[in-house]
Amino acid sequence: MQTSTRNDLLLKRSLAAVWHPCTQMKQHETLPLIPIARGEGCWLYDFDGKRYLDAVSSWWVNLFGHGNPRITAALTDQLAQLEHVMLAGFTHEPVVALSERLSQLTAGALGHCFYASDGASATEIALKMSFHYWRNSGQPHKTQFISLAGGYHGETLGALSVTDVALFKDTYAPLLRVSAQVPSPDWRLAESGESSRDYAIRCAGALERHLEQHHAETAAFIVEPLVQGAVGMAMHDAEYLRRARALCERYSVHLIADEIMTGFGRTGTLFAHAQAGITPDFLCLSKGITGGFLPLSVVLTTDTIYQAFYDDAVPRGFLHSHSYTGNALACRAALATLDIFEQDGVIAANQAKSARISAAARDLAAHSRVRHFRNTGMIWAFEVAADDPGFSRDFYQRALERELLLRPIGNTVYFMPPYIISDEEAGLLIDRTLELIDQS
Ligand SMILES: *Cc1c(COP(=O)(O)O)cnc(C)c1O
């Protein structure tokens, strides 16, 4: 591949000095790093102007395009006032306004916001808060957590304890607390003749049996509502969430909705759990919250939980903290992101856009090598029949040659584009993906 000196130089310096995430670095002896000089809309550009369509929203964070001018303007304004102040003992307008707005978006049900900077930290906070709530409520033996088979909740040690992706977890098993996994309502696993809803009901039965036996020592059940992302975009029927909510209620176990990926419109509603008409005890948000501009995460919870910490005794309080908790710039980016949702009627517009993209993908869905073509909101996924164990890397590399940033998970190819993707760009994505499948 012909690259300019600037591209080449950046690659060499990166490989020498940067330890890249989720990467066996030795693979970069053959797999080139991609230098990015700038981004605009759905596109990323290198120093020569070679471009890539960001069909995975840069690891699922970007909502309204790279360099979005409205988020940029809000950040520029915020920079002139306050970049950051510690949030213990101090407060500021962006964090207050964001907390008020997020609470309103849960109709006030989740009225208390605790901030961190990344998704894994939000998981840690929800797990610690749940345990600490039960401890403060005279039930210190509730120390166990449940998650779904194939669940992903981040990779710090506490979050990894409830994550169930072998490649990320097995190496560190000796360092982790054991948690329980219950069957995933992933609709691909339904028996033939069994509807996705019936299968969800069957899986809720498995959760019920687990809770019957273990509720006394269980603090919380953590779940990615509607779509389990990192395991390969496993989708399930909302009925599972309704039943899980009722079971958690019955057995005094918290329900943690990890909407780090599904939040902010990704599944067609602002939050995925709303499609089940339920309210979780904890709601974890990150990724799209700042439109993909800055790291920020938040855990929302109920007044009941908040009140169990409110006391004269300091150790009954939630003493968890991160240096950048409630960073003013990140909160301001999140406010600008929520403004775009409101001003542009994004949720309604996405419904129409999602239907148009699904219609345009008919040939892809019907392709002889495509299995389980599925869609929820602004996520599309399917498996490609292929024996090659290196399918994912090979597909990724060949996609880049066709100007597409696609990062299959095993044999699962997925599209999770920024919401501003145009019909033309979606058409290009679909056509070139079809070419890739035909030629692999
Ligand atoms: C990405 C993700 C996380 C972890 O977030 P990080 O910011 O990568 O730590 C947790 N849960 C879900 C569902 C995610 O998709």
Ligand as a Chemical Component Dictionary entry (heavy atoms), coordinates in Angstrom:
data_LIG
# 
_chem_comp.id                   LIG 
_chem_comp.type                 NON-POLYMER 
_chem_comp.pdbx_formal_charge   0 
_chem_comp.three_letter_code    LIG 
# 
loop_
_chem_comp_atom.comp_id 
_chem_comp_atom.atom_id 
_chem_comp_atom.alt_atom_id 
_chem_comp_atom.type_symbol 
_chem_comp_atom.charge 
_chem_comp_atom.model_Cartn_x 
_chem_comp_atom.model_Cartn_y 
_chem_comp_atom.model_Cartn_z 
_chem_comp_atom.pdbx_ordinal 
LIG C1 C1 C 0 -18.220 -0.718 25.980 1  
LIG C2 C2 C 0 -19.052 -1.324 27.032 2  
LIG C3 C3 C 0 -18.651 -1.315 28.386 3  
LIG C4 C4 C 0 -17.324 -0.782 28.835 4  
LIG O1 O1 O 0 -17.129 0.567  28.537 5  
LIG P1 P1 P 0 -15.644 1.120  28.430 6  
LIG O2 O2 O 0 -15.804 2.585  28.267 7  
LIG O3 O3 O 0 -15.025 0.453  27.241 8  
LIG O4 O4 O 0 -14.944 0.747  29.704 9  
LIG C5 C5 C 0 -19.523 -1.851 29.306 10 
LIG N1 N1 N 0 -20.717 -2.354 28.956 11 
LIG C6 C6 C 0 -21.128 -2.367 27.685 12 
LIG C7 C7 C 0 -22.483 -2.912 27.355 13 
LIG C8 C8 C 0 -20.312 -1.881 26.675 14 
LIG O5 O5 O 0 -20.710 -1.940 25.396 15 
# 
loop_
_chem_comp_bond.comp_id 
_chem_comp_bond.atom_id_1 
_chem_comp_bond.atom_id_2 
_chem_comp_bond.value_order 
_chem_comp_bond.pdbx_ordinal 
LIG C1 C2 SING 1  
LIG C2 C3 SING 2  
LIG C2 C8 DOUB 3  
LIG C3 C4 SING 4  
LIG C3 C5 DOUB 5  
LIG C4 O1 SING 6  
LIG O1 P1 SING 7  
LIG P1 O2 DOUB 8  
LIG P1 O3 SING 9  
LIG P1 O4 SING 10 
LIG C5 N1 SING 11 
LIG N1 C6 DOUB 12 
LIG C6 C7 SING 13 
LIG C6 C8 SING 14 
LIG C8 O5 SING 15 
# 
